[in-house]
């Protein structure tokens, strides 16, 4: 039990306030990526929450309208990861399910 003279230390990581952002992206997949768990890996490798808003996937190609949220730096790193995997990433426009 702490006494009145006990000093407490606060770890900086507990005080970090991050700016959380949200982006809507259109991901376009070629035949080599259609069966790969790219969106799952995105959420596992980065501190990013993913939300599929609309998609159309066939055996040969696919696209996904994806809403992502997280710290801006993590979102940037996540987009870089997707592009490095061969996913075409564009800003999402048009018909999103609200």
N, C-alpha and C positions, 0 to 999 in steps of 0.2 A: 504494500500500500504506500503510495507516495506521501511524503511529508511536505509541509508548506515550503520547505527550502529545496525541494527536488526540481531539477531542471529537466525539461523535456526537449528532445531534439526532433525536428521534423525533417523527414527525408524529402529532398526536392522532388522526387518522382511523384509523391502524393499531392504536390501542389501544382503540378503541371496542368495548365489549362490549354487545351488544344482547340484550334478553330476547326470545327467539323463542317465539311462541305458536302454537297450532293451534286452529282453530275449524271446526265443521261447520255448514254453512248449507244451507238449502233455498231455491233460487232459483226463482221462478215468472215465466215469460215470457208475455206476451200476443202476439197475432198480429203486431204490428209489430216484435217483437224476435226471433222464432223463427229467422229466417235471418241475424241479425246475429252476428258473432264476439265476443260480449260477454265470454266467459270468456277468450278469447285476449287481448283488449284489457286485461282486468284484470291479467293476468300481465305484459303489456308496459309498462303505465303505472305500475305499482307494483312494489315489490320483494316480490312475493307468489308463492309456489309454489302452484299449483292442482292438485287431484287429484279428478277426477270419480269418485264412488263409485257412483252410480246415476242413471239419467235416463229420462225418458219424454217424447218430443217428437213432436208431430204437426204438421200444416200450420198449425193455428190456435193452438196453445198448447203449453206445455212446462214441465216442472219438472226441476231438477237437484239432487241432493244433492252438495254440493261441500265438500271438505275444503281449507282454506286454511291456510298457515303463513307466518309472517313476524313482523316486529316489530309489537307491539300497535298502535302509531300508524299503521303502514302498513295493517294490517288494518282499522282504523277508517276510514281514508281510502278504502280499497277498497270497503267497504260503502257509504259515502256516494256514491261514484261509481256503483255499481250502482243505488242508489235514484234518483239523479239521471237515470239512463238510462231509468227506468220499470220496473226489475226489482223485484218484491216479494221482500224478503229476510226470512227467518225462521230462528230456530235450528233445526237439523236434529234430528229426533227419530225414534226407531223403527229400522227395518230398514236398516242400513248394511252393505255387504259388508265383512267383516273379513278 
